[in-house]
Each structure stands twice: as C-alpha cells, then as structure tokens.
Amino acid sequence: MSNPVTESGAISRPRQSREERQQHILSAALRCVRRSGFHGASMSNIAAEAKMSVGVIYRYFANKEAIVEAIVASDLAEMRAMFAEWESVPDDALLDTLLGTLERAIEHKYTLDNAGLALEVLAEAARNPRVAAIVERADAQERDLGRSLCRRISPGRDQVQQDARGEIISMIFDGMMIRAISNPQTDRQALLAALRQVMTVLFTLPDHA
C-alpha cells in the first residue's frame, strides 16, 4: 500500500519511534560523512539527506560530536554482543574460537565503507578534543573487554605484559583499516593464515620468552 498524500502534497510517512528516527538520522549522517568527511558533513547536509528540517535533527543530536558518539556507541555495542557470545565458550576452547572469527574480522576491516568511516572518526578525534575524549573512553572499554579474554586464555600472566600484547593486537586490527585503503587487493587468505599464527603467539608465548 502506498503512503497517503497530505493536502499540501507531501507524503505522509508512518509514525516512527524515537529510536527509529535516531537511526534514520544516523544513517543519513553516515552517508554524508562517507561522501564528504565530518568537516564537510554539516548539520544542514545531514538534514537534507534525512529529508528532515535542521530543527528536527537537533532534537535528536545536539551537535556533530553527538553523532560521532552514537557511531562509536554502535560499534561498541556490536563488540559487547560478540564478547557476550564468547562467555559461554569453555576456557580451553576460547583461543580456537577467537581464531575462527578472524576471517570475519578481516572482511569487516577491509570493507572500504567501514575503513573509511573509522578513519574519519579518528581524523576528527585528532583535531577535536571532544571527539578525542569519546574515542578514548570507547577504547578503554574495549581494552577492558580484551583483558577479560586474555585472563581466560592465559591465566596468571603479568598484567603489564598482557596490556602490551593487547595493544599490539589493537595495532594490528586498527592498521588493517589503513591497509584497506592503501592495499585493498591484498591476498586475504594468505593474510588470514599468517594472522592466525601471529595471534596464537601473542596469546600463548610466555611472558619472558
């Protein structure tokens, strides 16, 4: 059934919940950012893309920093959901389970839209202290999740060593986003095989080997 038309000629759309409207605006913002970057994606551009007035946009997002925060929160929610799935995995099977997810992780990081958006967020963080604070808070939460996994895979490991290895793992996955732009045609199967070896070493090598 087609949407009814009002007397003014505008299309009357089904009423959306607040969450649906927020997601609609966020999707429009993501499209604008991917086209023009955060600096080029003004609130008026986002409003035009969402087919809403600027005033309506401001009811849901006070500024562009709030949009960045929503993007980061969405990514963090996905990560929390994945970690929640791993909670039911026995400790002695956890490393193999993690290694089995690496192919999906590579595909995610090497998707140009995903890589480009993540790099836009980081670039904005480099010049905007408020965005930097959002990114730093999310990173701290991600590190806490990672520590819980490391403690299960390698119980008793020195915390300083554990944190250093977690930082290296973050470098690898964050670096993939740059490589997705610089070398999108890399052999992903060869990369996957090597990455599994590297991750196994990082998780299992003794502290002072």
trRosetta pair geometry for C-beta under 8 A, 3 or more apart (Angstrom, degrees):
i j d omega theta_ij theta_ji phi_ij phi_ji
3 11 5.0 63 100 -176 131 101
3 12 5.9 -169 167 71 101 60
3 13 5.9 -22 -141 -97 147 49
3 14 7.5 -116 -115 -28 105 73
4 11 7.9 140 85 -158 38 58
4 12 4.8 -14 77 49 86 121
5 9 6.4 -13 179 -146 112 33
5 10 7.2 158 -157 79 70 30
5 11 6.0 -46 -105 -103 70 52
5 12 6.7 178 -110 2 15 89
6 9 6.9 -42 74 25 74 19
6 10 5.1 -2 40 59 117 81
6 11 7.7 -172 3 -104 86 4
6 12 5.2 113 -46 -53 92 104
13 16 7.6 -6 124 -28 113 99
16 20 3.9 -128 -173 93 106 124
16 21 4.9 136 103 -56 126 80
16 24 6.8 -9 -178 -15 172 139
17 20 4.6 96 52 6 77 103
17 21 7.1 -142 93 -5 40 86
18 21 5.8 -56 -149 37 32 110
18 22 6.3 35 153 -21 65 105
18 60 7.6 172 -168 -109 83 103
19 22 5.6 -52 -148 35 32 113
19 23 6.4 29 154 -16 64 106
20 23 5.8 -56 -149 39 31 109
20 24 6.3 36 151 -23 65 105
21 24 5.4 -51 -147 34 33 115
21 25 6.4 31 155 -16 66 104
21 60 6.2 -145 120 -82 104 147
22 25 5.9 -56 -150 38 30 108
22 26 6.1 29 152 -19 66 109
22 60 5.1 -173 -99 -166 77 128
22 61 7.8 123 -137 -47 84 92
22 70 7.3 -149 172 -139 109 148
23 26 5.5 -52 -141 38 33 113
23 27 6.2 38 157 -22 65 103
24 27 5.9 -52 -150 33 27 111
24 28 6.7 26 151 -16 61 106
24 50 6.1 103 137 -147 91 104
25 28 5.7 -57 -153 37 34 112
25 29 6.2 36 149 -22 67 105
25 46 6.9 53 -170 161 83 112
25 50 5.1 7 -112 -109 61 154
25 52 7.1 -46 -94 29 97 147
25 57 6.0 147 -140 -126 131 78
25 60 5.5 141 25 86 161 147
25 61 6.5 -165 130 -7 141 121
25 67 8.0 -112 132 -110 101 106
26 29 5.4 -51 -147 35 34 114
26 30 6.4 38 153 -23 65 102
26 67 6.7 168 -116 -147 74 85
26 70 5.5 -116 -108 124 127 137
26 71 7.2 170 -160 -71 110 73
26 74 7.7 131 169 -43 151 145
27 30 5.7 -49 -149 31 32 113
27 31 6.8 33 152 -18 62 102
27 50 8.0 120 71 -101 79 90
28 31 5.8 -53 -154 33 34 111
28 32 6.6 32 150 -17 66 105
28 46 5.6 112 118 -165 106 71
28 49 4.0 150 -169 110 102 106
28 50 3.7 -112 -10 -67 171 82
29 32 5.7 -57 -151 38 34 111
29 33 6.2 32 154 -20 68 107
29 41 6.6 98 -158 161 68 139
29 46 4.8 12 -93 -130 75 123
29 49 7.6 158 -63 75 32 137
29 50 7.8 4 -38 -51 68 116
29 61 7.8 34 -63 9 151 171
29 67 4.9 -136 -176 -159 162 137
29 71 8.0 -120 105 -58 123 112
30 33 5.7 -53 -143 37 31 110
30 34 6.3 32 157 -20 65 106
30 71 7.2 139 -87 -103 98 116
30 117 6.6 -4 -151 -117 93 135
31 34 5.9 -55 -148 35 28 110
31 35 6.5 22 155 -14 62 109
31 49 5.8 -179 77 -172 120 143
32 35 5.9 -64 -152 40 30 107
32 36 5.9 -34 173 33 69 110
32 40 7.7 -157 165 105 87 82
32 41 3.8 114 132 -131 111 113
32 45 5.1 126 -141 127 137 114
32 46 5.3 -100 4 -86 159 70
32 49 5.3 -134 -55 -19 106 158
33 36 6.9 -84 -126 59 21 69
33 37 6.4 10 -162 -157 62 13
33 38 5.7 12 -129 -75 102 59
33 41 4.9 -54 -77 -23 58 158
33 117 6.4 74 110 -124 123 83
33 120 5.6 136 170 131 109 161
34 113 6.2 -11 -124 -141 138 83
34 116 6.0 80 -133 107 80 129
34 117 6.2 -37 -82 -74 89 90
34 120 7.8 -123 -88 -20 44 154
35 40 7.6 -113 103 104 77 127
35 41 7.6 114 62 -80 87 101
36 39 7.7 -120 141 76 89 60
36 40 3.0 -123 161 105 106 124
36 41 5.0 147 75 -57 111 72
36 45 7.0 -52 38 166 155 166
37 40 4.8 79 57 18 83 103
37 41 6.7 -158 89 -11 37 94
37 120 5.6 -165 -136 -131 67 114
37 123 7.5 -51 -153 84 113 141
38 41 5.8 -61 -137 38 29 107
38 64 6.4 120 -170 168 99 136
38 68 7.3 19 -120 -75 137 113
38 120 5.6 144 -25 169 95 104
38 121 7.7 107 -50 -90 134 40
38 123 7.5 177 20 84 117 100
38 124 4.5 15 40 -80 161 131
39 124 7.8 -176 -43 -99 77 93
40 45 7.6 28 142 -8 65 171
41 45 5.4 -128 -154 82 53 135
41 46 6.1 66 170 -57 96 94
41 64 7.4 130 94 -125 96 127
42 45 4.6 105 53 2 74 100
42 46 7.1 -137 98 -2 43 85
43 46 5.5 -51 -147 37 36 113
43 47 6.2 41 152 -23 66 103
43 54 5.7 81 130 -143 104 101
43 57 5.8 163 -172 107 97 146
43 58 7.2 40 -172 -65 143 88
43 63 7.7 -79 -70 -140 128 46
43 64 6.9 -124 -64 -60 88 88
44 47 5.5 -49 -146 35 33 115
44 48 6.4 35 154 -20 64 103
44 54 5.5 -30 -96 -84 66 124
45 48 5.8 -56 -151 35 31 110
45 49 6.3 29 152 -18 65 107
46 49 5.7 -55 -147 37 32 112
46 50 6.1 21 156 -9 67 111
46 57 6.0 110 103 -133 110 149
46 67 7.6 -109 -117 -93 162 157
47 50 5.9 -63 -143 46 28 103
47 52 5.4 -103 -154 80 75 74
47 53 6.1 -15 -168 161 130 17
47 54 4.5 -79 -54 -79 162 58
47 56 7.3 123 -132 57 104 91
47 57 4.8 -100 -84 -29 93 136
48 51 7.3 26 -178 -75 32 40
50 57 6.8 133 48 -87 147 104
52 56 4.3 -101 170 75 117 135
52 57 6.0 138 98 -52 121 81
53 56 4.8 101 59 2 79 99
53 57 7.3 -137 100 -5 47 85
54 57 5.4 -51 -154 31 39 116
54 58 6.5 36 151 -19 69 104
55 58 5.9 -57 -152 35 32 109
55 59 7.1 42 149 -29 62 97
56 59 5.6 -45 -160 17 39 117
56 60 7.4 16 153 -3 64 104
57 60 6.4 -77 -166 43 36 98
57 61 6.2 -39 167 47 77 97
58 61 6.9 -81 -119 72 31 57
58 62 6.6 50 -159 -125 74 35
61 64 7.7 55 148 -92 124 25
61 66 4.3 173 -159 96 80 122
61 67 5.1 41 -161 -61 151 80
61 70 7.1 -75 -103 -14 116 137
62 65 7.9 -29 80 62 92 90
62 66 4.9 114 39 -30 77 147
63 66 5.4 112 54 2 59 98
63 67 7.7 -113 109 0 43 88
64 67 5.2 -48 -156 32 47 116
64 68 6.5 51 146 -20 70 98
65 68 5.5 -48 -151 34 38 114
65 69 6.4 42 149 -22 66 102
65 128 7.2 -154 -92 152 103 137
65 130 4.8 -26 -126 120 148 126
65 131 5.8 -132 -123 -70 88 77
65 134 7.0 174 -173 -31 90 141
66 69 5.4 -48 -148 34 34 116
66 70 6.6 38 151 -21 63 101
67 70 5.6 -51 -152 33 34 112
67 71 6.6 37 149 -20 64 102
68 71 5.6 -54 -152 34 35 113
68 72 6.3 30 153 -15 68 106
68 121 6.1 139 -148 -131 102 93
68 124 6.5 -135 -102 100 144 148
68 131 5.2 -23 119 -124 167 101
68 134 5.9 118 116 84 109 161
69 72 5.8 -55 -146 40 31 109
69 73 6.0 33 154 -21 66 109
69 134 5.0 -118 -93 -134 79 137
70 73 5.6 -52 -141 38 30 113
70 74 6.4 36 155 -25 62 103
71 74 5.8 -54 -154 30 29 112
71 75 6.8 25 151 -14 62 104
71 117 7.3 -142 -167 167 137 117
71 121 6.5 -148 104 -90 136 131
72 75 5.8 -55 -153 36 34 110
72 76 6.3 32 151 -18 67 108
72 121 6.8 141 -70 -159 95 146
72 134 5.6 153 25 152 160 107
72 135 6.6 -137 -110 -93 145 55
72 138 4.7 -115 172 -59 119 157
73 76 5.6 -55 -145 39 33 112
73 77 6.3 39 153 -25 65 103
73 138 7.6 -126 -75 -98 46 119
74 77 5.7 -51 -149 30 30 113
74 78 6.8 32 152 -18 62 101
75 78 5.8 -54 -156 32 34 112
75 79 6.6 32 149 -17 65 105
75 138 7.4 54 78 -173 109 142
76 79 5.5 -53 -150 37 36 113
76 80 6.3 39 151 -21 67 103
76 138 5.3 -124 -68 -145 128 102
76 141 6.2 35 -147 93 130 136
76 142 7.0 -114 -119 -64 89 91
77 80 5.6 -51 -146 35 32 112
77 81 6.5 36 153 -22 63 103
78 81 5.7 -53 -152 32 32 113
78 82 6.6 31 151 -18 64 104
79 82 5.7 -55 -152 35 35 112
79 83 6.4 31 152 -16 67 105
79 142 6.3 -23 142 -113 165 93
79 145 6.6 133 144 78 113 170
80 83 5.7 -54 -146 39 33 110
80 84 6.3 41 152 -26 65 104
80 145 7.1 -127 -97 -97 62 143
81 84 5.5 -51 -150 30 31 116
81 85 6.9 36 150 -22 61 99
82 85 5.7 -49 -158 27 35 113
82 86 6.9 30 148 -16 64 105
82 101 7.7 104 -166 -153 124 156
83 86 5.5 -56 -153 36 39 112
83 87 7.0 58 147 -40 64 90
83 145 5.0 -94 -86 -164 160 119
83 148 7.5 74 -167 73 127 128
83 149 7.3 -109 -131 -56 100 111
84 87 5.7 -33 -160 2 38 118
85 88 6.9 -62 -178 28 41 102
85 89 7.8 42 134 -26 66 105
86 89 5.1 -44 -159 18 58 121
86 94 6.6 73 -173 -137 107 96
86 97 6.4 150 -124 118 93 140
86 98 7.6 39 -121 -72 137 83
86 149 7.0 1 126 -104 151 107
89 93 5.5 -123 178 89 95 102
89 94 5.2 123 114 -94 120 71
89 97 4.9 -45 -148 -22 158 167
90 93 4.7 68 65 18 90 105
90 94 7.1 -130 95 -40 44 80
91 94 5.5 -32 -150 -11 35 121
91 152 4.8 -138 -125 -179 97 94
91 153 7.2 -168 -170 -83 82 38
93 96 5.6 -60 -167 47 61 111
93 97 5.8 67 137 -29 82 106
94 97 5.5 -57 -149 36 33 114
94 98 6.3 33 155 -20 68 103
94 149 6.9 -175 166 -157 133 85
94 152 5.6 53 12 119 172 121
94 153 5.5 -124 90 -81 122 87
95 98 5.7 -53 -150 35 33 111
95 99 6.4 31 153 -18 66 105
95 153 5.2 102 -66 -134 95 118
95 200 7.1 82 175 -117 124 72
95 203 5.8 160 -120 119 114 154
95 204 7.3 37 -124 -56 156 109
96 99 5.7 -52 -145 37 33 112
96 100 6.3 38 153 -24 63 106
97 100 5.6 -57 -154 33 30 115
97 101 7.0 26 151 -19 63 104
98 101 5.9 -60 -157 30 36 108
98 102 7.5 56 146 -46 63 88
98 149 7.2 100 -81 -175 138 135
98 153 7.8 -33 2 -78 144 140
98 199 7.2 -145 123 155 113 137
98 203 7.8 132 75 -70 149 159
99 102 5.8 -26 -164 -12 43 118
99 196 5.1 69 -156 -137 109 96
99 199 6.3 168 -98 89 83 132
99 200 6.9 21 -87 -66 131 91
100 103 7.8 -39 177 14 42 99
101 104 5.4 -54 -169 42 65 114
101 105 6.0 69 135 -28 83 104
102 105 5.3 -54 -146 36 38 115
102 106 6.3 40 156 -22 70 101
102 192 6.0 139 116 -146 112 84
102 195 5.6 172 -177 110 140 124
102 196 6.0 -161 37 -76 162 80
102 199 6.9 -150 -85 -2 137 157
103 106 5.9 -52 -150 33 31 110
103 107 6.6 30 152 -17 63 105
103 192 5.5 23 -92 -127 77 138
104 107 5.7 -55 -150 37 32 112
104 108 6.4 34 152 -21 65 106
105 108 5.7 -55 -150 35 32 112
105 109 6.3 23 157 -13 67 109
105 173 6.8 -63 169 -124 123 114
106 109 5.9 -59 -143 41 30 105
106 110 5.9 11 164 -4 68 116
106 176 6.9 -132 -129 -150 62 147
106 188 5.7 141 141 -159 136 106
106 191 6.4 139 -136 107 144 121
106 192 6.0 -99 -9 -83 159 90
106 195 7.2 176 -69 19 122 165
107 110 6.2 -67 -137 48 24 99
107 111 6.7 41 156 -42 61 97
107 188 7.6 64 -76 -167 67 150
108 111 6.1 -45 -158 7 30 113
108 114 5.9 -103 175 135 66 174
109 114 6.8 -117 -121 106 22 127
109 115 6.5 69 176 -79 54 96
109 173 6.3 -138 -87 -165 146 74
109 176 3.8 29 147 115 143 131
109 177 5.7 -102 -166 -67 89 65
109 180 6.1 -157 140 -49 71 131
110 115 6.9 12 -130 -45 20 129
110 176 6.5 -80 -59 169 75 105
110 179 7.7 -45 -101 97 89 91
110 180 4.4 -176 -129 -109 52 106
110 184 6.8 132 -169 -141 95 70
110 186 7.7 -120 -121 49 138 108
110 188 6.8 -112 17 -100 169 123
111 114 4.2 64 77 14 104 112
111 115 6.5 169 79 -11 50 88
111 180 7.3 -17 46 -158 24 146
112 115 5.7 -57 -139 42 31 108
112 116 5.8 31 163 -21 67 111
112 180 6.2 -175 -93 152 54 111
112 181 7.3 104 -131 -88 84 67
112 184 6.8 -4 -74 -113 104 136
113 116 6.0 -57 -142 38 24 109
113 117 6.3 22 160 -17 61 109
114 117 6.1 -60 -149 36 26 108
114 118 6.3 23 157 -16 64 110
114 177 7.6 -113 118 -118 82 99
114 180 7.9 -37 76 136 88 172
115 118 6.0 -59 -148 38 29 109
115 119 6.3 23 157 -15 65 110
115 176 7.6 -117 -105 120 113 73
115 177 4.1 167 -139 -152 86 76
115 178 7.8 -170 -168 -46 117 20
115 180 3.9 -151 -71 78 163 141
115 181 5.9 -164 132 -42 134 88
116 119 5.9 -60 -147 40 28 108
116 120 6.4 33 153 -23 64 105
116 181 7.1 113 -78 -82 75 114
117 120 5.6 -53 -151 32 32 114
117 121 6.7 34 152 -20 65 101
118 121 5.7 -51 -154 32 34 112
118 122 6.5 29 151 -14 66 106
118 177 5.1 -90 81 -133 131 154
119 122 5.6 -53 -145 40 36 110
119 123 6.1 40 154 -23 67 104
119 177 5.8 177 -53 145 96 122
119 178 7.3 117 -94 -83 126 65
119 181 7.2 -1 -25 -31 161 143
120 123 5.7 -52 -144 36 30 112
120 124 6.4 31 155 -18 63 105
121 124 5.8 -57 -152 37 29 110
121 125 6.4 32 149 -22 64 106
121 131 7.2 -159 -169 180 68 120
121 135 6.7 145 149 -89 103 118
122 125 5.4 -51 -147 34 35 116
122 126 6.6 42 152 -28 64 99
122 135 6.9 111 -103 -130 60 156
123 126 5.7 -48 -155 24 34 115
123 127 7.3 2 157 4 62 104
124 127 6.5 -77 -156 48 33 90
124 128 5.3 -18 167 22 76 124
124 131 4.7 -57 126 132 99 170
125 128 6.5 -74 -113 58 23 82
125 131 4.5 -126 -91 118 60 99
125 132 4.3 116 -170 -87 83 60
125 134 7.5 -125 -102 59 105 88
125 135 4.4 -11 -107 1 149 148
126 132 7.3 111 -70 -83 20 107
128 131 4.1 54 89 17 114 111
128 132 6.5 176 89 -17 57 84
129 132 5.2 -51 -143 35 35 119
129 133 6.4 40 157 -24 66 99
130 133 5.8 -47 -153 29 32 112
130 134 6.9 35 147 -19 61 102
131 134 5.5 -50 -153 32 40 115
131 135 6.4 37 151 -17 69 105
132 135 5.8 -57 -148 39 31 109
132 136 6.1 31 155 -20 66 109
133 136 5.7 -54 -142 37 30 112
133 137 6.4 32 157 -21 64 104
134 137 6.1 -57 -152 33 27 109
134 138 6.6 21 154 -14 63 108
135 138 5.9 -59 -150 39 31 109
135 139 6.2 32 153 -22 66 108
136 139 5.6 -54 -145 36 31 113
136 140 6.5 35 155 -22 64 103
137 140 5.8 -53 -152 32 31 113
137 141 6.7 29 151 -16 63 104
138 141 5.7 -56 -154 36 35 111
138 142 6.4 36 150 -20 67 105
139 142 5.5 -52 -148 36 35 113
139 143 6.4 38 152 -22 66 103
139 170 7.9 68 -153 -148 102 149
140 143 5.7 -51 -149 33 32 112
140 144 6.7 36 151 -21 62 102
141 144 5.6 -50 -153 31 35 114
141 145 6.7 36 150 -18 64 101
142 145 5.7 -53 -153 34 36 112
142 146 6.4 36 150 -19 66 106
142 170 7.7 108 119 -104 126 120
143 146 5.5 -54 -147 38 35 114
143 147 6.4 42 153 -26 66 100
143 163 7.5 35 -171 -136 120 86
143 166 6.1 99 -142 142 83 140
143 170 7.7 -30 -87 -57 87 141
144 147 5.7 -47 -149 28 32 113
144 148 7.0 35 153 -21 61 99
145 148 5.9 -53 -160 28 34 112
145 149 7.1 30 148 -14 64 103
146 149 5.8 -56 -156 35 39 110
146 150 6.3 36 151 -19 71 107
146 166 4.8 120 128 -142 136 122
146 169 7.2 172 -152 77 140 138
146 170 7.9 -76 -61 -57 168 100
147 150 5.6 -56 -145 38 34 111
147 151 6.3 36 157 -23 68 104
147 162 6.6 80 -129 139 80 126
147 163 7.4 -5 -93 -86 106 74
147 166 6.7 -33 -71 -73 66 158
148 151 6.0 -51 -149 32 29 111
148 152 6.8 27 152 -17 60 106
149 152 5.8 -61 -156 36 34 109
149 153 6.3 20 155 -11 71 110
150 153 5.9 -60 -141 42 32 104
150 154 6.0 -32 179 42 71 98
150 157 6.8 -78 155 51 104 141
150 162 5.0 131 137 -159 147 111
150 165 7.3 138 -125 83 139 118
150 166 6.4 -82 -44 -69 147 108
150 203 7.1 -144 -123 -131 75 81
151 154 7.4 -78 -123 68 18 59
151 155 6.0 50 178 -104 63 63
151 157 7.5 -137 -106 36 52 99
151 162 7.6 32 -66 -145 68 156
152 155 7.0 8 -129 -61 17 88
153 203 5.1 -43 135 -174 146 115
153 204 7.6 -91 154 -73 108 71
154 157 4.5 39 124 -37 111 128
154 162 7.3 -174 82 -103 120 104
154 203 6.2 -174 -31 176 118 66
154 204 6.7 -172 -82 -103 116 41
157 161 5.9 -113 169 82 100 113
157 162 4.8 115 110 -65 121 106
157 207 6.1 157 -150 -70 81 107
158 161 4.2 73 75 13 102 110
158 162 6.6 -174 89 -13 50 86
158 207 5.0 79 15 -127 115 147
159 162 5.4 -54 -143 37 33 115
159 163 6.2 33 158 -19 67 104
160 163 6.0 -54 -148 36 28 108
160 164 6.4 30 152 -20 62 107
161 164 5.7 -55 -149 35 31 112
161 165 6.4 26 156 -15 66 106
161 207 4.5 -93 -79 -135 176 95
162 165 6.0 -59 -151 38 29 106
162 166 6.3 31 151 -20 64 107
163 166 5.5 -53 -147 36 33 115
163 167 6.4 38 152 -23 65 102
164 167 5.7 -52 -153 31 32 113
164 168 6.7 33 149 -19 63 102
165 168 5.5 -48 -150 32 39 113
165 169 6.5 42 150 -20 66 100
165 202 4.9 149 -166 -172 112 94
165 203 7.6 149 154 -80 142 39
166 169 5.6 -50 -151 34 35 113
166 170 6.5 37 150 -18 65 102
167 170 5.6 -51 -151 36 35 113
167 171 6.5 41 148 -23 65 101
168 171 5.4 -48 -151 31 35 116
168 172 6.6 39 150 -23 64 100
168 202 6.3 -152 88 -126 126 132
169 172 5.7 -50 -154 29 34 113
169 173 6.6 19 156 -7 66 106
169 199 7.2 70 -116 -118 105 86
169 202 6.2 142 -66 145 98 159
170 173 6.1 -62 -145 44 32 100
170 174 5.8 26 160 -13 70 113
171 174 6.0 -58 -136 45 24 105
171 175 5.8 29 160 -25 62 113
172 175 5.8 -61 -150 35 22 113
172 176 7.0 35 150 -33 59 96
172 195 7.4 135 172 -134 136 101
172 198 7.3 157 -111 120 153 140
173 176 5.6 -34 -156 11 38 118
174 177 6.1 -44 -172 17 45 111
174 178 7.8 37 139 -9 66 99
175 178 5.6 -52 -160 35 50 110
175 179 6.2 45 146 -16 76 106
176 179 5.5 -59 -145 43 36 110
176 180 6.2 49 151 -33 68 99
177 180 5.6 -41 -150 21 31 118
177 181 7.4 24 152 -9 57 100
178 181 6.1 -62 -164 38 36 105
178 182 5.9 16 150 -6 73 116
179 182 5.5 -62 -129 51 37 102
179 183 5.2 -35 -170 47 79 97
179 186 6.6 5 159 -20 115 146
180 183 7.9 -52 -88 64 10 55
180 184 5.8 45 -174 -100 51 78
181 184 7.0 12 -114 -55 11 96
183 186 4.9 65 130 -49 107 101
186 190 8.0 -118 163 63 85 103
186 191 5.9 57 138 -47 120 135
187 190 4.0 36 109 21 119 115
187 191 6.3 158 92 -18 63 87
188 191 5.2 -53 -143 40 36 117
188 192 6.1 44 154 -27 67 102
189 192 5.5 -47 -146 30 32 115
189 193 6.7 32 154 -18 62 102
190 193 5.9 -52 -151 34 32 110
190 194 6.5 26 154 -12 65 108
191 194 6.0 -62 -149 42 30 106
191 195 5.9 30 155 -23 67 112
192 195 5.7 -56 -142 36 27 112
192 196 6.5 32 158 -23 63 102
193 196 6.0 -52 -154 28 28 111
193 197 7.0 26 150 -15 60 104
194 197 5.7 -57 -158 35 37 112
194 198 6.3 33 150 -18 70 107
195 198 5.6 -54 -144 38 35 111
195 199 6.0 33 158 -18 68 107
196 199 6.0 -55 -142 39 27 108
196 200 6.4 33 156 -23 62 106
197 200 5.8 -55 -151 32 29 113
197 201 6.6 27 154 -17 63 105
198 201 5.8 -57 -155 35 32 111
198 202 6.4 29 152 -18 66 108
199 202 5.6 -53 -145 37 34 112
199 203 6.2 24 160 -12 67 110
200 203 6.2 -65 -147 42 26 103
200 204 5.9 -17 170 14 65 121
201 204 6.6 -81 -131 52 20 86
201 205 5.1 27 -179 -38 69 115
202 205 6.8 -22 -102 15 15 108
205 209 5.1 -95 178 16 97 146
206 209 4.6 119 61 -51 89 97
